[in-house]
Amino acid sequence: MILQRLIFAGLGAVVAGSLTFAQPGRGGSQWLTALGDAQRTSWIRTDDKISVAALAKPGFDQQWKVQLDNQPRGLHGLAQGVTAAGVTLFVPMSIVAGSSNYVYGIDNDLGYIVWQRHFDASLPAATAACAGGLTSAATRIVKVDAPAPAAGRGFGGGRGSAGYRSLLGEPGEGVPVEGRAGGPGRGDPAPPAGAGRGAPPGVEQGARGAAPAPAPPPAGRGGQAVERIPGSPRQEENASPFGFLFRPSGVAYVVASDGKLHVLGLPSGKDIQRPAQFLPANAKWSAPIAVDTTLYAATSGKCGGAPDGVWAIDLDSEAKPVVSWKTNGGGVVGAVAFTTGGTLIAAIGAGQATGDGKANAIVALDAKTLQLKDWFSRPDAEFVTGPTIVRHGNREIVAAATKDGRVLLLDAASLGGADHATPLLASKPFAVAGGTVGSDALAAWQHPGGEASSWILVPVKGRLTAASPRSNGAVFAGAVIALKLADAGGTLSLEPGWVSHDLVSPATPLVVNGVVFALATGAGNTASDRGSAAVLHAYDGTSGKRLWNSAKAMTTPASPGSMWSGLGQVYVGLRDGTLHAFGFNDERRAITAPAAAK
């Protein structure tokens, strides 16, 4: 099947001459990192297939499912995937990591396993606190900024929409760097004098020293400079007389259980650089993110003896130097996020802080040095989600939720004010006593109507308080709550919008072109709890009207966090290793996926 598609694509390109790439019926944005973008909003702004109007009509259904051989560790099985367009000419692909040191390259159209990798790293015995193994997703390069919605470029119009970059550019442009902002445009201050000769207080400098200045882009055919993808081979550009068709189609970055960073070529899944030590072995790390030429991850739980903190590795340096910032207090919660100016934001959970350590805090770190720049901290703010950042008017708002079900809003430019303890807003709790936020991330999006239509989505586990909206029936197990961010003369408020149906262990929702996908994972509280079957629901993002649900398509619980979207589809990974794809019926629908390519 893959060979036939490649032959067809190649012949089509020769006949067309102009190479005007179009893949009928498969549009939409890529999903390049866990939680979608650098602001961790779980929001795809535009999509050629998915919309409120489209979901209101019949046709959205399960397209395929495929069984992967990853074995779960504790509650964790498959991680959230990342998607790429045109990996091998026209083949769209998702890169999916599994907890038992597996990584899969899966054809999005058919569910075909193009390749799979298993890292030969030791796996410790899993515990409730430290499952071990590969604890989070793969990632690719993302932009640090999130521009306003705009018409896409490249494949199908929507494939390169706002906040994402198509793997292939317009005809004749070749392969661009995937969202690489390129140096000082991010708004970060210059590194301090002497960087590389000694680390600032609280920052551990890698043993190999600071990263050298990036080399200028290599010259391509005709002497033109060709931008490189960080971590790609050094001598690949324009090596073929066929030009850009045979340049590498990108990479994915994966951290194995031994803490080594692997740079995998998308077409084969093979290492294209020597693996580099990034994190301590058997650490528990949250969703990595690659911005410019640096990859970031956060550790918590002191698993494998790793200190709780934020870590960064230079992707474009042969030496792969690593820097870190240790919390000296609580563990980092969820994923780190970035403001559009390039400042790294992280949430710190409960713990006993020592010295200048942080607990129950939101911190701002310099993205280059990981030096602490600002913070918000209060003893009564036990954060259980990472930060989600949404632009509202001329401000960037950091949203995070606490264990008692409150949502706190902070100004990214001054997290806690002069006393480091004053939020812009602290909502009332949305969960009754004993309930909490059901995932380690919120979601956020804006309706095209403007800044007055900013929404924050909160997955709550347990019954809801009277402060919550009521629009889809009684809630016993949990729900997704949609809150509208309002602004009256500079004073923010969170107005009740709508609430989903009753959901068992709801995941962080996805927002695709105004459609909110809410997943009842069905997961129990322990690995021995069989839980219930996962169910996916789709809602109108502004009214809360349910547009569709997956009914009995899935028969086992979903893995926590294993839901993502890209290229007009929504994917859900189950704890038993089954991956489901939902989308609109078209000529690509597969009845049975072929066996894995070893």
Number of C-alpha atoms within 10 A of each C-alpha: 8 13 8 9 14 15 11 12 16 16 12 14 16 10 9 11 9 10 14 13 20 13 12 10 16 25 26 29 32 29 29 31 27 28 31 28 24 30 28 24 26 28 26 27 24 27 26 19 20 22 17 19 11 14 20 16 10 11 12 20 16 20 23 22 23 21 17 22 14 21 17 21 24 19 22 26 29 36 29 30 34 26 26 29 30 18 22 19 18 18 19 23 30 30 28 26 31 30 28 27 24 21 28 23 27 24 21 26 21 23 26 23 22 21 19 21 17 14 16 12 17 15 18 14 11 14 12 12 12 20 23 28 30 32 26 30 28 28 28 26 29 25 26 26 21 18 12 11 14 13 11 23 17 21 26 20 17 25 29 27 25 21 27 25 27 24 23 29 17 15 13 13 9 19 23 19 23 25 22 20 17 14 11 10 10 19 12 15 12 10 12 11 8 10 14 19 10 14 20 17 9 16 18 18 20 20 11 11 17 22 19 14 8 13 8 10 12 15 13 15 13 7 8 10 13 18 18 22 24 25 24 20 13 10 8 14 22 19 13 12 9 9 14 18 18 17 15 20 25 27 27 23 24 25 28 31 29 23 22 19 23 25 25 23 21 24 19 16 20 15 18 16 15 12 17 19 18 25 25 18 22 25 28 28 32 23 22 24 30 28 26 22 19 19 21 24 25 28 26 24 18 18 20 16 12 17 21 26 23 26 22 26 26 25 25 21 18 13 17 23 23 25 23 25 23 21 26 19 23 27 25 33 28 26 30 26 27 27 25 20 14 23 24 25 27 27 31 29 27 21 16 12 14 12 7 9 15 26 27 27 28 30 25 26 20 18 21 19 22 23 19 17 13 18 22 25 22 15 10 11 25 23 30 26 27 29 34 30 29 25 19 18 13 7 11 17 22 26 25 28 30 21 21 21 28 21 25 21 26 23 19 24 16 17 26 23 16 9 10 16 15 18 18 18 16 20 15 16 22 26 24 16 13 11 20 24 32 25 22 21 28 30 28 26 26 26 15 14 8 10 16 15 15 22 23 23 27 30 32 27 28 25 21 26 15 12 13 20 18 17 14 15 10 15 18 14 19 27 31 29 24 27 23 22 21 18 14 7 6 9 9 15 17 21 16 15 21 22 28 26 23 20 26 27 30 30 32 30 31 28 28 28 23 24 24 29 26 26 29 27 29 25 25 15 12 11 15 9 10 13 18 18 19 28 24 24 19 25 23 21 24 20 12 20 17 19 20 18 17 16 12 11 16 21 15 21 24 33 26 26 28 27 30 29 31 28 29 24 25 20 24 29 32 30 28 20 21 21 23 20 22 20 22 21 15 13 9 14 15 17 11 12 15 14 13 17 11 8
